[in-house]
Amino acid sequence: KLAALGFLVPENAHEEKTWLERQNILAGKKIFRTRHFSAFYSGAEGYRVRRFADFLEKIYHLLSPKFVRALCRPFRRPGGAPAILYVCRNREELKSLWGKALLPDHIRVFVTKGGILAAERSVIESGEYKGVLAGHMAHELTHLFLCRAGVRLPVWMTEGLCDFHSGVYRHDLFLKLAAVKNIRRFKEIEARAAHSLMDVDDAPDDRNMAYRQSESFVCYLAGLCGEEKLMDSVFKTGLSRDFRTVFKGDHGFSLDEAEEKW
């Protein structure tokens, strides 16, 4: 019944593709496959889609060693399928995949809750597959890795991990932002973020305190606990195991205590 009403979130690549087919979203789409991705697109941008998919493969190989302990052949589980890259024809199509919440103007690529990498056509057409875009795509691919691992984390922890794995943390920039914006308790952020951290602060990434303090705290936890041990706690978390409980059991102190020290 839930599936018929559209409330069921896809849990693997096969379900993702099935969901897209049932929504009649894939009708008329062309497809290009790499080792770890299936890119669906329309129009004549095939060459650029191929270049972008190859760009994603490079980022995948940089990130995958950090997640290989939790996944058996990530994105290519036995009997599974590659991750889905869906290139939207226009802004309206991107909004339809975002959900009921308002899509901020600066968002051009994101991972759906079902694990579909949705990108606005302008991202593919830019041809600038380096620099800032490389960091953004590392962030989004980390979302995919966590989705495939089946972990269930507080939204700030998920976004903090994605930022942690997508670039070099600048504490000086965080302190400058903290001088003009309030830092919130993470439990308050969890309560306010119904759809995403944009519900807490809708500013672009570099000026978004919810994102920046999440990144700062995750970097602090990695230094406090050790990155490998922190990721072990992450991978133990699922529907039946709350991250706060797992964290305290693994490290001997609570997230609240760590937050106070941070």
C-alpha positions as MATLAB code, in Angstrom:
seq = 'KLAALGFLVPENAHEEKTWLERQNILAGKKIFRTRHFSAFYSGAEGYRVRRFADFLEKIYHLLSPKFVRALCRPFRRPGGAPAILYVCRNREELKSLWGKALLPDHIRVFVTKGGILAAERSVIESGEYKGVLAGHMAHELTHLFLCRAGVRLPVWMTEGLCDFHSGVYRHDLFLKLAAVKNIRRFKEIEARAAHSLMDVDDAPDDRNMAYRQSESFVCYLAGLCGEEKLMDSVFKTGLSRDFRTVFKGDHGFSLDEAEEKW';
ca = [
       0.000    0.000    0.000;
       2.823    2.386    0.857;
       4.495    1.647   -2.472;
       1.253    2.377   -4.319;
       0.986    5.732   -2.551;
       4.572    6.617   -3.475;
       5.874    6.674    0.114;
       8.308    3.795   -0.259;
      11.900    4.975   -0.632;
      14.010    2.857   -3.027;
      16.684    0.903   -1.140;
      18.967   -0.263   -3.936;
      19.888    0.450   -7.547;
      17.320   -1.985   -8.943;
      14.509   -0.337   -6.954;
      15.754    3.102   -8.010;
      15.453    2.188  -11.682;
      12.070    0.506  -11.132;
      10.769    3.625   -9.386;
      11.897    5.849  -12.270;
      10.212    3.531  -14.770;
       6.930    3.527  -12.824;
       6.957    7.329  -12.782;
       7.423    7.191  -16.572;
      10.535    9.337  -16.119;
      12.822    7.164  -18.235;
      10.599    7.244  -21.340;
      12.647    8.349  -24.333;
      15.867    8.592  -22.343;
      19.198    7.520  -23.790;
      21.653    5.619  -21.614;
      25.428    5.526  -21.272;
      27.094    3.013  -18.940;
      30.454    3.064  -17.208;
      31.753    0.554  -14.683;
      29.929    2.099  -11.709;
      27.301    4.404  -13.253;
      24.341    4.284  -15.614;
      23.726    7.750  -17.041;
      20.217    8.520  -18.344;
      19.866   11.609  -20.521;
      17.917   13.122  -23.399;
      18.865   15.350  -26.299;
      22.162   15.512  -28.131;
      24.536   15.975  -25.183;
      25.847   12.398  -25.350;
      29.513   13.413  -25.653;
      29.348   15.646  -22.583;
      27.475   13.006  -20.590;
      30.242   10.531  -21.397;
      32.880   13.014  -20.254;
      30.962   13.717  -17.054;
      30.501    9.999  -16.318;
      34.259    9.447  -16.763;
      34.829   12.390  -14.395;
      32.595   10.693  -11.793;
      34.572    7.455  -12.167;
      37.790    9.276  -11.232;
      36.212   10.727   -8.105;
      34.720    7.327   -7.278;
      38.162    5.708   -7.295;
      39.536    8.400   -4.995;
      36.714    7.913   -2.454;
      36.015    4.175   -2.620;
      38.946    3.022   -0.403;
      37.327    4.845    2.528;
      34.118    2.863    2.125;
      35.241   -0.522    0.818;
      35.209   -2.022    4.325;
      31.457   -1.439    4.573;
      30.449   -2.421    1.064;
      31.087   -5.485   -1.039;
      32.179   -4.036   -4.376;
      30.456   -0.630   -3.871;
      27.866    0.342   -6.511;
      28.288   -3.138   -7.990;
      26.947   -5.479   -5.340;
      26.299   -9.063   -6.487;
      22.995   -9.045   -8.325;
      22.840   -5.282   -8.109;
      23.344   -2.499  -10.622;
      25.491    0.617  -11.062;
      24.476    3.902   -9.471;
      22.047    5.989  -11.502;
      23.028    9.392  -12.873;
      19.905   11.159  -14.100;
      20.489   14.243  -16.258;
      17.420   16.469  -16.018;
      16.142   18.221  -19.118;
      15.377   21.424  -17.238;
      14.981   23.012  -13.819;
      11.400   21.812  -13.432;
      12.434   18.191  -13.827;
      15.170   18.658  -11.214;
      12.570   20.126   -8.836;
      10.311   17.099   -9.340;
      13.056   14.808   -8.008;
      13.857   17.107   -5.057;
      10.456   16.474   -3.462;
       7.831   18.728   -1.920;
      10.270   21.122   -0.269;
      11.347   24.271   -2.130;
      14.504   23.698   -4.194;
      17.016   26.497   -3.445;
      18.180   28.409   -6.527;
      21.857   27.474   -6.069;
      21.266   23.688   -5.999;
      22.060   22.134   -9.386;
      22.953   18.566   -8.376;
      21.936   16.336   -5.470;
      21.335   12.743   -4.404;
      17.716   11.735   -3.803;
      16.765    9.785   -0.687;
      16.526    6.731   -2.890;
      20.120    7.135   -4.048;
      19.680    8.676   -7.521;
      22.277   11.260   -8.534;
      20.201   13.999  -10.189;
      21.981   16.734  -12.128;
      20.721   19.799  -13.933;
      21.674   19.806  -17.596;
      23.766   22.967  -17.109;
      26.187   21.005  -14.874;
      26.924   18.576  -17.697;
      27.128   21.306  -20.336;
      29.589   23.479  -18.387;
      32.538   21.262  -19.360;
      34.460   22.515  -16.288;
      35.048   19.131  -14.688;
      37.522   20.192  -12.009;
      37.991   22.545   -9.067;
      34.801   23.471   -7.233;
      32.703   20.976   -9.192;
      35.078   18.150   -8.228;
      34.509   18.990   -4.553;
      30.743   19.143   -5.047;
      30.687   15.765   -6.786;
      32.863   14.188   -4.074;
      30.237   15.436   -1.607;
      27.402   13.871   -3.624;
      29.220   10.572   -4.190;
      29.782   10.310   -0.434;
      25.985   10.546   -0.111;
      25.745    7.607   -2.537;
      28.273    5.539   -0.594;
      26.396    6.130    2.671;
      23.093    5.326    0.975;
      24.485    2.059   -0.403;
      25.922    1.173    3.017;
      22.393    1.357    4.448;
      23.382    3.629    7.339;
      20.844    5.935    9.007;
      22.520    9.014   10.446;
      21.366   12.389   11.763;
      21.191   14.793    8.807;
      24.004   16.977   10.176;
      26.284   13.926   10.514;
      25.540   12.843    6.943;
      26.254   16.301    5.523;
      29.295   16.755    7.740;
      30.778   13.475    6.499;
      30.090   14.443    2.887;
      31.909   17.741    3.354;
      34.699   16.017    5.296;
      35.375   13.714    2.336;
      35.057   16.391   -0.344;
      37.811   18.882    0.420;
      40.156   20.497    2.925;
      38.491   21.909    6.024;
      39.219   25.603    6.651;
      38.740   26.347   10.345;
      39.606   30.017    9.816;
      36.688   30.409    7.397;
      34.376   28.649    9.845;
      35.368   31.058   12.628;
      34.685   34.053   10.376;
      31.195   32.730    9.653;
      30.608   31.914   13.337;
      31.364   35.548   14.166;
      28.272   36.689   12.257;
      25.944   33.658   12.509;
      24.681   31.689   15.480;
      25.874   28.142   16.160;
      22.980   25.827   17.034;
      22.863   22.664   19.107;
      22.910   19.623   16.848;
      19.759   18.238   18.433;
      18.036   21.498   17.480;
      19.314   21.115   13.912;
      17.913   17.557   13.799;
      14.530   18.842   14.952;
      14.431   21.705   12.426;
      15.731   19.802    9.363;
      12.559   18.164    8.063;
      13.915   17.733    4.514;
      17.532   18.931    4.558;
      19.863   21.357    6.332;
      18.421   24.019    4.039;
      15.439   24.023    6.399;
      17.783   25.423    9.069;
      19.793   27.861    6.943;
      18.983   28.458    3.276;
      22.194   30.335    2.450;
      24.593   28.939   -0.199;
      27.076   26.332    1.030;
      30.011   28.588    1.887;
      27.756   30.860    4.000;
      25.475   28.138    5.378;
      26.136   27.755    9.101;
      24.236   24.456    9.390;
      26.546   22.871    6.799;
      29.705   24.559    8.006;
      29.258   23.677   11.674;
      28.408   20.086   10.720;
      31.650   19.875    8.738;
      33.607   21.434   11.600;
      32.206   19.028   14.191;
      32.807   15.933   12.031;
      36.412   17.062   11.455;
      36.731   17.485   15.221;
      35.303   13.987   15.835;
      37.712   12.476   13.284;
      40.625   14.043   15.140;
      39.253   13.055   18.543;
      38.341    9.443   17.740;
      40.452    8.727   14.683;
      38.897    8.681   11.224;
      38.858    4.891   10.925;
      37.181    4.384   14.304;
      34.644    7.101   13.560;
      33.747    5.444   10.256;
      33.434    2.079   12.039;
      30.750    3.668   14.235;
      29.041    5.102   11.156;
      28.884    1.721    9.424;
      27.382    0.043   12.510;
      24.422    2.403   12.406;
      21.185    1.296   10.753;
      17.443    1.168   11.248;
      17.848   -0.811   14.479;
      20.924    1.006   15.863;
      20.877    4.718   16.670;
      24.110    6.603   15.891;
      24.230    8.356   19.264;
      23.986    5.010   21.072;
      26.574    3.363   18.822;
      28.962    6.296   19.215;
      28.859    6.259   23.015;
      29.326    2.485   23.127;
      32.336    2.654   20.806;
      34.118    5.664   22.270;
      33.119    5.802   25.941;
      31.651    9.307   25.815;
      28.507   10.769   24.271;
      28.071   13.019   21.251;
      26.716   15.682   23.600;
      29.950   15.563   25.623;
      32.016   15.778   22.439;
      29.867   18.708   21.267;
      30.581   20.586   24.508;
      34.339   20.133   24.015;
      34.087   21.185   20.374;
];
